Amino acid sequence: MSEPTELVTKAEKLDAADELAHKRAEFVLDTASGGAGVYLDGNSLGALPAAVPDRVADVVRRQWGELRIRSWEESGWWTAPERIGDRIAPLVGAAAGQIVVGDSTSVNVFKALVGAVRLARLAGRDRDEIVVDATTFPTDGYIAGSVARLTGCTLRPAAPDQVPGVLGERTAAVLLNHVDYRTGRLHDLPSLTAAVHAAGACVVWDLCHSAGALPVGLDEHGVDLAVGCTYKYLNGGPGSPAYLYVRRALQDRFDSPLPGWNSHAEPFGMRPDYAPAPGALRGRVGTPDILSMLALEAALEVWEGVSVEAVRAKSLALTDFFLECVAHHVPEGRVECLTPSAHAERGSQVALRCDDAGDVMRRLVERGVVGDFRAPDVLRFGFTPLYVGFADVERAARVLGEILG
């Protein structure tokens, strides 16, 4: 077993060799106690990119305060949803013109899932079943249930590894999470997508815990529709707008259940009859939330010159090192790791089961190590490669060991 000093030395060497280390300076991070704070909750809310405050100030003071309504054209407000969507596209493996930014993740799940059922039914078959990830984030399940009632479908919950076995001629749509929010388990998007398509159904992927942390490959794997938030690994800020991906081949048939004036082919024509805009624009609904949207646009600038593959490599290295440090610092049997050890099944977080997890996380936060707690007994630690370093990881595990010891 490594000595604590050896782990510290290893962390220093890993940080020195880190090709993404320079990105840390582009974020506003904890400077308390001489910069000793460790932020491992980027899987809930990403850190603030340093360029955002000045950009938001410009949007408020100049674009809104001086230009006012002229900013819809002169400052590019009107085209922001698709322009920012094109900035997100490379991070999820999509070509331009397939992502529109706006609304919340929940609203986009609703749009995507109803749209998926409608797309599946265009084949002329009676498809009246929606399969939903039984381990999904609660809201996705709530919305899937509502969509089932609205579309006359039966809801069928199934764990992701059980999905291929429950698909059939009745399946209209399948809603899945790429990474499990509790455990950090990464599900097999390529094979599950292929299984859904083989059954003649449409798939909707929730990317909230994978976008900005690992390669997704939406275009490569033929994903139909996808949604995701931007306030986690994309660092867009609290409540920043979500996004909707509609595969190009499906866009002319995508029938949104929330048609709004912003998705009309002639938004200023004010016509009583709805005619959808071409392409991904039909995923828009109402007036874009400009302040938070342009804050997100500024936040996405930290991705300039960064490859998702490099992010993934560092993510795996960080989580591997954290597990090594936990094994050394934490008394044996005190925690149970819920996150898969296999890289192919791991997202960018580590979940540890601990009987007194709520109290443990409170004490960690008091000592400057910020993760989060999920009832009843889970400690979650998110590793955001753009600003988390290996020394952070060693310190977090050491403090955890001191608390549990």
VOPAGU-2260 file (C-alpha; in pm, 1 decimal, decimal comma):
REM VOPAGU-2260
SITE   aa  ch    i         X         Y         Z
SITE  MET   A    0       0,0       0,0       0,0
SITE  SER   A    1     129,5     346,0     -90,0
SITE  GLU   A    2     231,8     583,1     185,3
SITE  PRO   A    3      48,0     918,9     202,0
SITE  THR   A    4     362,5    1100,9      89,4
SITE  GLU   A    5     383,2     873,0    -215,2
SITE  LEU   A    6      26,9     960,5    -311,4
SITE  VAL   A    7     104,1    1330,5    -275,8
SITE  THR   A    8     412,4    1289,0    -493,6
SITE  LYS   A    9     213,8    1091,8    -750,1
SITE  ALA   A   10     -49,4    1367,1    -759,5
SITE  GLU   A   11     220,0    1627,5    -820,6
SITE  LYS   A   12     361,7    1426,5   -1110,9
SITE  LEU   A   13      18,5    1369,7   -1263,1
SITE  ASP   A   14     -64,0    1740,2   -1236,8
SITE  ALA   A   15     268,4    1832,7   -1398,0
SITE  ALA   A   16     192,4    1606,7   -1695,0
SITE  ASP   A   17    -172,6    1715,7   -1729,0
SITE  GLU   A   18    -235,4    1865,6   -2074,9
SITE  LEU   A   19    -557,3    2029,6   -1949,4
SITE  ALA   A   20    -404,2    2185,9   -1637,1
SITE  HIS   A   21    -390,8    2532,1   -1797,5
SITE  LYS   A   22    -771,0    2535,4   -1824,9
SITE  ARG   A   23    -801,8    2564,9   -1447,7
SITE  ALA   A   24    -703,3    2932,2   -1469,4
SITE  GLU   A   25   -1013,7    2999,7   -1680,5
SITE  PHE   A   26   -1244,9    2928,7   -1383,8
SITE  VAL   A   27   -1330,4    3109,0   -1061,5
SITE  LEU   A   28   -1241,2    2855,1    -793,2
SITE  ASP   A   29   -1230,1    2849,9    -414,6
SITE  THR   A   30    -943,9    3060,7    -283,5
SITE  ALA   A   31   -1026,1    3014,9      85,8
SITE  SER   A   32    -754,6    2867,7     306,5
SITE  GLY   A   33    -489,1    2942,4      51,6
SITE  GLY   A   34    -678,0    2775,5    -230,2
SITE  ALA   A   35    -715,8    2449,2     -39,8
SITE  GLY   A   36   -1083,3    2407,1    -124,1
SITE  VAL   A   37   -1176,1    2113,1    -346,8
SITE  TYR   A   38   -1488,5    2133,8    -562,7
SITE  LEU   A   39   -1616,9    1790,2    -664,5
SITE  ASP   A   40   -1978,6    1880,0    -735,3
SITE  GLY   A   41   -1950,9    1979,8   -1099,9
SITE  ASN   A   42   -2194,4    1698,9   -1177,2
SITE  SER   A   43   -2459,0    1916,0   -1006,3
SITE  LEU   A   44   -2339,0    2268,7   -1081,6
SITE  GLY   A   45   -2023,9    2350,7   -1274,3
SITE  ALA   A   46   -1781,4    2615,6   -1157,9
SITE  LEU   A   47   -1799,5    2970,3   -1293,4
SITE  PRO   A   48   -1588,3    3034,9   -1604,3
SITE  ALA   A   49   -1396,8    3357,7   -1548,3
SITE  ALA   A   50   -1516,6    3516,5   -1873,3
SITE  VAL   A   51   -1884,9    3499,9   -1781,8
SITE  PRO   A   52   -1928,5    3795,9   -1540,2
SITE  ASP   A   53   -1797,8    4058,7   -1782,9
SITE  ARG   A   54   -2001,1    3911,3   -2067,5
SITE  VAL   A   55   -2320,5    3916,0   -1864,6
SITE  ALA   A   56   -2247,1    4273,1   -1757,5
SITE  ASP   A   57   -2215,9    4371,2   -2123,3
SITE  VAL   A   58   -2542,5    4197,2   -2209,3
SITE  VAL   A   59   -2723,9    4380,2   -1929,9
SITE  ARG   A   60   -2564,9    4724,4   -1950,9
SITE  ARG   A   61   -2499,2    4767,9   -2321,5
SITE  GLN   A   62   -2707,7    4520,6   -2517,6
SITE  TRP   A   63   -3018,1    4554,2   -2303,1
SITE  GLY   A   64   -2950,5    4889,6   -2136,3
SITE  GLU   A   65   -2841,7    5083,6   -2447,1
SITE  LEU   A   66   -2937,2    4893,9   -2760,7
SITE  ARG   A   67   -3253,8    4753,6   -2611,2
SITE  ILE   A   68   -3477,4    4592,2   -2874,6
SITE  ARG   A   69   -3213,5    4649,5   -3144,6
SITE  SER   A   70   -3009,7    4372,5   -2983,5
SITE  TRP   A   71   -3237,9    4106,7   -3126,8
SITE  GLU   A   72   -3066,2    4178,0   -3457,2
SITE  GLU   A   73   -2751,3    4378,0   -3379,7
SITE  SER   A   74   -2634,9    4160,3   -3088,0
SITE  GLY   A   75   -2751,0    3832,0   -3236,9
SITE  TRP   A   76   -3014,3    3753,6   -2975,8
SITE  TRP   A   77   -3254,2    3605,5   -3229,6
SITE  THR   A   78   -3013,1    3341,7   -3357,0
SITE  ALA   A   79   -2870,2    3251,9   -3015,2
SITE  PRO   A   80   -3058,5    2919,8   -2968,4
SITE  GLU   A   81   -2918,5    2758,4   -3282,4
SITE  ARG   A   82   -2581,0    2937,5   -3268,4
SITE  ILE   A   83   -2513,3    2811,3   -2915,8
SITE  GLY   A   84   -2651,1    2472,3   -3016,3
SITE  ASP   A   85   -2380,9    2453,3   -3280,3
SITE  ARG   A   86   -2118,3    2520,1   -3009,5
SITE  ILE   A   87   -2249,3    2231,0   -2803,4
SITE  ALA   A   88   -2272,6    1997,8   -3103,6
SITE  PRO   A   89   -1904,2    1891,5   -3118,6
SITE  LEU   A   90   -1911,7    1807,5   -2748,2
SITE  VAL   A   91   -2182,6    1546,1   -2805,2
SITE  GLY   A   92   -2064,4    1423,7   -3144,2
SITE  ALA   A   93   -2313,2    1604,9   -3363,9
SITE  ALA   A   94   -2278,4    1807,2   -3681,2
SITE  ALA   A   95   -2408,4    2163,3   -3688,2
SITE  GLY   A   96   -2775,2    2233,8   -3746,4
SITE  GLN   A   97   -2917,6    1963,4   -3519,5
SITE  ILE   A   98   -2924,1    2120,7   -3172,8
SITE  VAL   A   99   -3132,7    2407,7   -3046,5
SITE  VAL   A  100   -3082,3    2560,3   -2700,0
SITE  GLY   A  101   -3369,1    2672,3   -2481,4
SITE  ASP   A  102   -3620,0    2570,6   -2213,7
SITE  SER   A  103   -3537,7    2329,8   -1930,1
SITE  THR   A  104   -3427,4    1969,0   -1957,8
SITE  SER   A  105   -3771,9    1862,0   -1838,1
SITE  VAL   A  106   -3950,2    2058,0   -2111,1
SITE  ASN   A  107   -3714,5    1917,4   -2372,6
SITE  VAL   A  108   -3769,2    1561,0   -2247,9
SITE  PHE   A  109   -4141,4    1617,9   -2298,1
SITE  LYS   A  110   -4092,6    1756,6   -2648,5
SITE  ALA   A  111   -3854,6    1478,3   -2746,6
SITE  LEU   A  112   -4058,6    1190,5   -2604,6
SITE  VAL   A  113   -4390,6    1299,5   -2755,4
SITE  GLY   A  114   -4206,4    1366,4   -3081,3
SITE  ALA   A  115   -4052,5    1017,8   -3066,0
SITE  VAL   A  116   -4393,7     851,4   -3023,0
SITE  ARG   A  117   -4530,7    1048,2   -3317,5
SITE  LEU   A  118   -4231,6     956,5   -3532,4
SITE  ALA   A  119   -4268,0     587,6   -3451,4
SITE  ARG   A  120   -4636,9     591,8   -3538,7
SITE  LEU   A  121   -4569,7     735,3   -3882,4
SITE  ALA   A  122   -4470,5     383,2   -3986,8
SITE  GLY   A  123   -4839,9     294,6   -3975,8
SITE  ARG   A  124   -4815,5      33,6   -3703,9
SITE  ASP   A  125   -4997,8      41,8   -3373,3
SITE  ARG   A  126   -4727,3     132,6   -3126,3
SITE  ASP   A  127   -4861,0     205,7   -2782,4
SITE  GLU   A  128   -4579,4     141,4   -2536,7
SITE  ILE   A  129   -4309,9     370,6   -2394,4
SITE  VAL   A  130   -4010,5     205,8   -2229,3
SITE  VAL   A  131   -3841,5     420,3   -1966,6
SITE  ASP   A  132   -3521,2     367,6   -1769,5
SITE  ALA   A  133   -3643,3     233,6   -1434,1
SITE  THR   A  134   -3340,4     388,5   -1262,2
SITE  THR   A  135   -3387,8     729,9   -1423,2
SITE  PHE   A  136   -3381,6    1068,9   -1254,7
SITE  PRO   A  137   -3732,9    1107,1   -1108,1
SITE  THR   A  138   -3842,7    1392,4   -1334,1
SITE  ASP   A  139   -3776,2    1189,4   -1648,4
SITE  GLY   A  140   -4001,6     918,8   -1507,6
SITE  TYR   A  141   -4274,3    1167,4   -1419,0
SITE  ILE   A  142   -4269,1    1313,7   -1767,5
SITE  ALA   A  143   -4264,3     971,0   -1931,8
SITE  GLY   A  144   -4576,7     883,1   -1734,9
SITE  SER   A  145   -4748,2    1201,8   -1843,3
SITE  VAL   A  146   -4650,6    1146,0   -2208,0
SITE  ALA   A  147   -4788,7     792,3   -2186,9
SITE  ARG   A  148   -5123,4     923,9   -2063,6
SITE  LEU   A  149   -5136,6    1196,8   -2326,2
SITE  THR   A  150   -5050,4     965,6   -2615,3
SITE  GLY   A  151   -5254,2     665,6   -2505,4
SITE  CYS   A  152   -4945,0     456,3   -2439,4
SITE  THR   A  153   -4857,5     210,4   -2167,7
SITE  LEU   A  154   -4549,5     293,3   -1963,1
SITE  ARG   A  155   -4301,2       8,8   -1918,1
SITE  PRO   A  156   -4011,6      71,1   -1678,7
SITE  ALA   A  157   -3699,8    -139,3   -1732,6
SITE  ALA   A  158   -3339,1    -121,5   -1622,0
SITE  PRO   A  159   -3112,2     -29,3   -1915,9
SITE  ASP   A  160   -2957,8    -376,3   -1939,2
SITE  GLN   A  161   -3309,0    -523,1   -1957,6
SITE  VAL   A  162   -3429,9    -294,0   -2235,0
SITE  PRO   A  163   -3338,6    -518,0   -2533,7
SITE  GLY   A  164   -3548,4    -796,5   -2383,3
SITE  VAL   A  165   -3866,2    -589,4   -2346,2
SITE  LEU   A  166   -3868,6    -428,0   -2691,6
SITE  GLY   A  167   -4126,4    -539,5   -2943,9
SITE  GLU   A  168   -4374,7    -438,9   -3213,1
SITE  ARG   A  169   -4570,5    -232,5   -2962,3
SITE  THR   A  170   -4270,9     -21,6   -2856,8
SITE  ALA   A  171   -4299,7     336,9   -2977,8
SITE  ALA   A  172   -4024,4     514,6   -2786,5
SITE  VAL   A  173   -3752,2     447,0   -2531,4
SITE  LEU   A  174   -3616,6     707,1   -2285,7
SITE  LEU   A  175   -3274,1     630,3   -2140,4
SITE  ASN   A  176   -3002,9     801,9   -1936,7
SITE  HIS   A  177   -2649,6     787,0   -2070,1
SITE  VAL   A  178   -2500,0     800,1   -1718,8
SITE  ASP   A  179   -2687,4     702,1   -1402,9
SITE  TYR   A  180   -2711,5    1006,6   -1178,4
SITE  ARG   A  181   -2673,2     807,8    -854,5
SITE  THR   A  182   -2399,0     560,3    -931,1
SITE  GLY   A  183   -2215,0     714,9   -1224,3
SITE  ARG   A  184   -2266,2     399,6   -1433,0
SITE  LEU   A  185   -2219,9     463,2   -1807,1
SITE  HIS   A  186   -2472,8     278,3   -2020,3
SITE  ASP   A  187   -2399,5     137,5   -2365,6
SITE  LEU   A  188   -2546,9     400,5   -2596,1
SITE  PRO   A  189   -2439,6     237,8   -2925,4
SITE  SER   A  190   -2579,6    -108,8   -2857,2
SITE  LEU   A  191   -2898,0      11,5   -2687,9
SITE  THR   A  192   -2966,9     254,2   -2972,6
SITE  ALA   A  193   -2919,0     -27,1   -3223,7
SITE  ALA   A  194   -3155,7    -252,4   -3028,5
SITE  VAL   A  195   -3428,1      13,2   -3020,5
SITE  HIS   A  196   -3393,5      73,4   -3393,7
SITE  ALA   A  197   -3406,1    -299,8   -3465,1
SITE  ALA   A  198   -3745,7    -302,0   -3293,5
SITE  GLY   A  199   -3864,9     -16,0   -3513,9
SITE  ALA   A  200   -3887,5     233,0   -3227,6
SITE  CYS   A  201   -3730,8     572,0   -3155,5
SITE  VAL   A  202   -3482,9     641,2   -2877,8
SITE  VAL   A  203   -3440,5     952,2   -2664,0
SITE  TRP   A  204   -3118,7     986,1   -2464,3
SITE  ASP   A  205   -3077,1    1207,9   -2157,4
SITE  LEU   A  206   -2717,3    1335,9   -2164,5
SITE  CYS   A  207   -2719,2    1546,0   -1846,9
SITE  HIS   A  208   -2438,0    1349,1   -1682,5
SITE  SER   A  209   -2227,9    1280,4   -1990,4
SITE  ALA   A  210   -2215,1    1591,3   -2211,3
SITE  GLY   A  211   -1885,7    1767,2   -2146,9
SITE  ALA   A  212   -1741,7    1468,3   -1960,1
SITE  LEU   A  213   -1704,8    1196,2   -2221,8
SITE  PRO   A  214   -1761,8    1122,4   -2591,4
SITE  VAL   A  215   -2127,0    1066,9   -2685,7
SITE  GLY   A  216   -2133,5    1013,6   -3063,5
SITE  LEU   A  217   -2491,8    1112,8   -3141,8
SITE  ASP   A  218   -2441,4    1120,9   -3519,1
SITE  GLU   A  219   -2206,8     823,6   -3529,8
SITE  HIS   A  220   -2454,2     596,8   -3353,6
SITE  GLY   A  221   -2769,6     722,7   -3523,6
SITE  VAL   A  222   -2940,4     855,1   -3211,1
SITE  ASP   A  223   -3287,8     988,7   -3290,6
SITE  LEU   A  224   -3334,5    1254,4   -3023,7
SITE  ALA   A  225   -3138,0    1367,6   -2720,8
SITE  VAL   A  226   -3168,4    1625,1   -2446,5
SITE  GLY   A  227   -2936,5    1758,9   -2182,8
SITE  CYS   A  228   -2872,9    2032,6   -1931,7
SITE  THR   A  229   -2585,0    2278,8   -1952,9
SITE  TYR   A  230   -2520,9    2363,8   -1587,5
SITE  LYS   A  231   -2318,8    2054,0   -1498,3
SITE  TYR   A  232   -2006,4    1966,2   -1698,6
SITE  LEU   A  233   -2078,7    2245,3   -1949,7
SITE  ASN   A  234   -2059,1    2506,0   -1668,5
SITE  GLY   A  235   -2344,2    2721,5   -1798,1
SITE  GLY   A  236   -2461,5    2844,5   -1457,5
SITE  PRO   A  237   -2757,4    2772,8   -1229,5
SITE  GLY   A  238   -3069,8    2702,8   -1432,2
SITE  SER   A  239   -2893,2    2763,4   -1762,6
SITE  PRO   A  240   -3103,3    2656,4   -2062,2
SITE  ALA   A  241   -3105,6    2298,8   -2181,2
SITE  TYR   A  242   -3084,3    2172,5   -2539,2
SITE  LEU   A  243   -3266,6    1944,9   -2779,5
SITE  TYR   A  244   -3099,4    1734,9   -3049,1
SITE  VAL   A  245   -3304,1    1614,1   -3346,0
SITE  ARG   A  246   -3119,8    1397,2   -3597,0
SITE  ARG   A  247   -3110,1    1571,0   -3934,4
SITE  ALA   A  248   -3286,2    1285,5   -4117,2
SITE  LEU   A  249   -3584,6    1319,2   -3881,8
SITE  GLN   A  250   -3619,7    1695,1   -3869,5
SITE  ASP   A  251   -3878,3    1729,3   -4143,4
SITE  ARG   A  252   -4098,5    1476,5   -3959,3
SITE  PHE   A  253   -4039,4    1592,8   -3602,3
SITE  ASP   A  254   -4376,9    1709,1   -3470,4
SITE  SER   A  255   -4321,7    1906,8   -3150,7
SITE  PRO   A  256   -4603,6    1896,8   -2895,6
SITE  LEU   A  257   -4518,9    2254,9   -2799,8
SITE  PRO   A  258   -4543,5    2461,9   -3116,9
SITE  GLY   A  259   -4471,3    2824,7   -3043,6
SITE  TRP   A  260   -4426,4    3143,5   -3236,7
SITE  ASN   A  261   -4047,8    3104,9   -3215,9
SITE  SER   A  262   -4062,6    2774,2   -3402,4
SITE  HIS   A  263   -4296,9    2900,6   -3673,6
SITE  ALA   A  264   -4169,3    2921,3   -4029,6
SITE  GLU   A  265   -4277,5    3288,9   -4027,2
SITE  PRO   A  266   -4252,1    3392,8   -3662,2
SITE  PHE   A  267   -4346,6    3752,8   -3731,2
SITE  GLY   A  268   -4623,9    3665,6   -3973,9
SITE  MET   A  269   -4855,7    3610,5   -3677,7
SITE  ARG   A  270   -5057,8    3363,1   -3879,1
SITE  PRO   A  271   -5337,4    3169,6   -3705,2
SITE  ASP   A  272   -5222,4    2838,7   -3855,2
SITE  TYR   A  273   -4898,0    2678,6   -3744,3
SITE  ALA   A  274   -4628,8    2595,3   -3997,6
SITE  PRO   A  275   -4305,8    2459,7   -3842,8
SITE  ALA   A  276   -3971,5    2615,9   -3922,3
SITE  PRO   A  277   -3723,9    2398,6   -4110,4
SITE  GLY   A  278   -3455,4    2197,1   -3938,2
SITE  ALA   A  279   -3378,9    2201,7   -3567,7
SITE  LEU   A  280   -3551,2    2538,5   -3531,9
SITE  ARG   A  281   -3883,2    2361,5   -3492,1
SITE  GLY   A  282   -3758,7    2259,4   -3147,4
SITE  ARG   A  283   -3788,6    2619,6   -3031,7
SITE  VAL   A  284   -4102,8    2732,3   -2848,9
SITE  GLY   A  285   -4125,1    3082,0   -2703,4
SITE  THR   A  286   -3901,3    3383,8   -2658,2
SITE  PRO   A  287   -3542,5    3273,3   -2574,3
SITE  ASP   A  288   -3414,3    3338,2   -2221,4
SITE  ILE   A  289   -3141,0    3572,0   -2338,1
SITE  LEU   A  290   -2957,6    3653,6   -2014,6
SITE  SER   A  291   -2888,9    3294,2   -1914,3
SITE  MET   A  292   -2841,1    3185,5   -2274,8
SITE  LEU   A  293   -2564,5    3437,2   -2341,5
SITE  ALA   A  294   -2401,1    3351,1   -2009,2
SITE  LEU   A  295   -2391,0    2993,5   -2136,1
SITE  GLU   A  296   -2240,2    3106,9   -2464,8
SITE  ALA   A  297   -1958,4    3279,5   -2278,7
SITE  ALA   A  298   -1908,4    2973,2   -2057,9
SITE  LEU   A  299   -1867,1    2747,9   -2360,6
SITE  GLU   A  300   -1560,7    2945,2   -2468,5
SITE  VAL   A  301   -1351,6    2743,8   -2220,9
SITE  TRP   A  302   -1386,8    2452,3   -2464,0
SITE  GLU   A  303   -1180,4    2624,5   -2731,5
SITE  GLY   A  304    -893,4    2394,4   -2826,5
SITE  VAL   A  305   -1014,1    2111,1   -2601,7
SITE  SER   A  306   -1094,7    1764,4   -2733,2
SITE  VAL   A  307   -1358,2    1551,1   -2565,5
SITE  GLU   A  308   -1117,4    1257,7   -2591,8
SITE  ALA   A  309    -861,3    1441,2   -2377,3
SITE  VAL   A  310   -1132,3    1522,5   -2125,5
SITE  ARG   A  311   -1235,6    1158,4   -2110,8
SITE  ALA   A  312    -878,3    1039,8   -2061,3
SITE  LYS   A  313    -827,9    1277,5   -1770,5
SITE  SER   A  314   -1167,9    1192,5   -1622,7
SITE  LEU   A  315   -1076,5     825,7   -1606,5
SITE  ALA   A  316    -735,0     906,4   -1462,8
SITE  LEU   A  317    -892,6    1128,6   -1194,3
SITE  THR   A  318   -1150,2     870,8   -1091,5
SITE  ASP   A  319    -891,1     590,5   -1092,7
SITE  PHE   A  320    -662,6     797,2    -869,1
SITE  PHE   A  321    -948,6     890,5    -636,8
SITE  LEU   A  322   -1038,2     524,4    -588,5
SITE  GLU   A  323    -670,5     447,1    -520,8
SITE  CYS   A  324    -654,4     723,8    -261,0
SITE  VAL   A  325    -982,1     617,2    -101,0
SITE  ALA   A  326    -850,3     261,5     -71,6
SITE  HIS   A  327    -548,9     397,5     117,2
SITE  HIS   A  328    -703,7     669,8     333,0
SITE  VAL   A  329   -1046,9     531,2     421,6
SITE  PRO   A  330   -1071,2     250,8     679,5
SITE  GLU   A  331   -1158,0     -81,8     517,0
SITE  GLY   A  332   -1529,3    -159,5     507,8
SITE  ARG   A  333   -1633,1     198,1     586,5
SITE  VAL   A  334   -1758,2     274,2     234,3
SITE  GLU   A  335   -1880,8      72,4     -61,5
SITE  CYS   A  336   -1811,5     193,3    -414,6
SITE  LEU   A  337   -2124,4     189,1    -633,4
SITE  THR   A  338   -1945,3     311,9    -945,2
SITE  PRO   A  339   -1823,8      42,1   -1185,5
SITE  SER   A  340   -1450,6     -19,1   -1189,4
SITE  ALA   A  341   -1449,2     -89,8   -1565,3
SITE  HIS   A  342   -1373,4     223,2   -1767,4
SITE  ALA   A  343   -1632,8     130,8   -2030,6
SITE  GLU   A  344   -1903,4     147,2   -1763,4
SITE  ARG   A  345   -1792,3     456,3   -1572,5
SITE  GLY   A  346   -1901,7     814,8   -1619,0
SITE  SER   A  347   -1717,1    1105,4   -1455,3
SITE  GLN   A  348   -1827,6    1062,4   -1096,9
SITE  VAL   A  349   -1766,6     821,7    -810,2
SITE  ALA   A  350   -2049,2     721,7    -579,0
SITE  LEU   A  351   -1969,5     576,1    -238,4
SITE  ARG   A  352   -2227,5     417,4     -11,0
SITE  CYS   A  353   -2188,4     512,0     353,2
SITE  ASP   A  354   -2432,7     457,4     640,6
SITE  ASP   A  355   -2402,2     813,7     772,9
SITE  ALA   A  356   -2352,4     975,0     431,6
SITE  GLY   A  357   -2551,2    1290,7     504,3
SITE  ASP   A  358   -2346,2    1378,0     811,3
SITE  VAL   A  359   -2022,2    1280,4     639,3
SITE  MET   A  360   -2089,4    1513,4     346,5
SITE  ARG   A  361   -2176,2    1797,1     582,5
SITE  ARG   A  362   -1841,5    1751,7     757,4
SITE  LEU   A  363   -1657,2    1729,0     424,9
SITE  VAL   A  364   -1808,2    2059,0     311,8
SITE  GLU   A  365   -1710,2    2220,6     642,6
SITE  ARG   A  366   -1351,1    2122,1     564,7
SITE  GLY   A  367   -1360,4    2258,9     211,4
SITE  VAL   A  368   -1430,1    1938,9      17,0
SITE  VAL   A  369   -1757,1    1985,3    -169,1
SITE  GLY   A  370   -1938,5    1686,0    -311,3
SITE  ASP   A  371   -2302,7    1602,2    -258,3
SITE  PHE   A  372   -2532,2    1360,8     -77,5
SITE  ARG   A  373   -2811,6    1154,1    -227,4
SITE  ALA   A  374   -3059,5     993,8      10,2
SITE  PRO   A  375   -3044,8     763,6     179,3
SITE  ASP   A  376   -2675,3     674,7     189,8
SITE  VAL   A  377   -2478,4     790,7    -115,3
SITE  LEU   A  378   -2180,5    1027,6    -131,9
SITE  ARG   A  379   -2133,2    1159,1    -487,4
SITE  PHE   A  380   -1809,3    1310,3    -613,6
SITE  GLY   A  381   -1804,5    1463,2    -961,1
SITE  PHE   A  382   -1476,3    1506,5   -1148,9
SITE  THR   A  383   -1473,8    1793,0   -1398,4
SITE  PRO   A  384   -1145,4    1755,1   -1589,1
SITE  LEU   A  385   -1120,2    2118,4   -1698,5
SITE  TYR   A  386   -1061,9    2242,7   -1344,2
SITE  VAL   A  387   -1012,7    1946,8   -1108,3
SITE  GLY   A  388    -652,5    1841,5   -1046,8
SITE  PHE   A  389    -491,6    1531,4    -902,4
SITE  ALA   A  390    -381,3    1712,5    -587,0
SITE  ASP   A  391    -748,7    1798,7    -532,1
SITE  VAL   A  392    -833,3    1431,1    -558,6
SITE  GLU   A  393    -571,3    1321,1    -307,3
SITE  ARG   A  394    -676,8    1586,5     -56,9
SITE  ALA   A  395   -1046,3    1497,0     -90,2
SITE  ALA   A  396    -978,9    1129,6     -21,2
SITE  ARG   A  397    -748,5    1215,4     269,0
SITE  VAL   A  398   -1007,9    1439,7     436,1
SITE  LEU   A  399   -1273,7    1173,0     379,7
SITE  GLY   A  400   -1047,4     919,4     548,3
SITE  GLU   A  401    -988,3    1148,1     844,7
SITE  ILE   A  402   -1361,7    1199,3     891,3
SITE  LEU   A  403   -1444,8     829,8     862,0
SITE  GLY   A  404   -1149,2     723,4    1074,6
